[in-house]
Amino acid sequence: MAAPRILVFSTTNISDPGIDLAGSRHLHYPPTVSTITLPCSSAIRPGWILHAFERAFDGVFIAS
C-alpha cells in the first residue's frame, strides 16, 4: 500500500518554526507530504482544500 499524499498548509510564525526544528534534528517527512506556507491560516480558501482532493491528495492538514 502506498503512503498517503498529504498537503500541509503551514503558517509562517506558528508552525513553520516547528517544521524547521524537525529539519535541524534531521527528522524527515515522507516524500508524499507537500507543504505550502501562508502568513495566516485565515488566508486558506475552502476551494484550495477541494482542489487538493481533486489533485489526488488523500488528506489536508492545516498547521497553525
Secondary structure by P-SEA (a helix, b strand, c coil): cccbbbbbbccccccaaaaaaaaaacccccccbbbbbccccccccaaaaaaaaaaccccccccc
